Amino acid sequence: MNDTLLLFDIDGTLIHVAEEIAYVQAFRELYGAAIDASWPPNVTASDTSYIGAVIARALGRTATAEEIAHVVTRFVTHLERTIVTGVAPVRRLAGAAEFVAACAQTAPVAIATGCVEPSARVKLRYAELEHLFPCGGFSTSETRRADIVQRAIAVAERHYGRRFAPAHIVSFGDGVWDVEAARELGLRFVGINESERGRQRLAAAGAEVVVRDFTDAAAIWRIIKTPSQR
């Protein structure tokens, strides 16, 4: 098996789903229709950070772990319901399933996502990708995106029974926060974003490799196999 660990973000990288519908339903159910569920400024790109910030803005105090957990529970319930009913179907990026399946045959793969694990599992299951990822790092109580990536690496090292040097880890992501986390940890990075503006942002943030989706698998494989210059 290849000794390069491949880390994949979920939302915007592997799939798209309108999870904001489920979030609004969960927040309104617990805190009333007037709650502002928009993304607060300067918040770590993760579920728990977002939920905590929305609650804090609504209540004027720091959210408790129990309050965050209650929102997570209701959110995941609503998320699955909106997916099943077709209100917010899961859509894979072009070539994602084929690319990850090929990777999983030759290299260690893992998830590194800002999703809480229950929502990540729901998304991956309905995208028919869950079986390809034996392990991963998910949102818990992080203060920065790099915390999640470090958690994913540690979990992958335990699962695969080996250490992965930063130069032998490739992170796939769609957001500027993904680029920044990879740079902070010394990882190689491949930007994936269907939006031209999104790709421009990734490039401006320092991503050397940015593609629209996974359709040109051969080109992405060449990137992965090219030795790091670090």
PEWOLIN-V211963 format. One record per run of one state. SS is the DSSP state (helix for helix, strand for strand, loop for the rest). FROM is the first residue (numbers start at 1). TO is the last residue. If there is no record, write none. Layout:
BEGIN
ss:SS from:FROM to:TO
ss:SS from:FROM to:TO
END
This chain:
BEGIN
ss:loop from:1 to:1
ss:strand from:2 to:8
ss:loop from:9 to:10
ss:strand from:11 to:11
ss:loop from:12 to:14
ss:strand from:15 to:16
ss:loop from:17 to:19
ss:helix from:20 to:31
ss:loop from:32 to:46
ss:helix from:47 to:59
ss:loop from:60 to:64
ss:helix from:65 to:84
ss:loop from:85 to:90
ss:strand from:91 to:92
ss:loop from:93 to:95
ss:helix from:96 to:106
ss:strand from:107 to:112
ss:loop from:113 to:116
ss:helix from:117 to:126
ss:loop from:127 to:129
ss:helix from:130 to:132
ss:loop from:133 to:135
ss:strand from:136 to:137
ss:loop from:138 to:144
ss:helix from:145 to:160
ss:loop from:161 to:165
ss:helix from:166 to:168
ss:strand from:169 to:173
ss:loop from:174 to:175
ss:helix from:176 to:185
ss:loop from:186 to:187
ss:strand from:188 to:192
ss:loop from:193 to:195
ss:helix from:196 to:204
ss:loop from:205 to:209
ss:strand from:210 to:211
ss:loop from:212 to:216
ss:helix from:217 to:225
ss:loop from:226 to:230
END
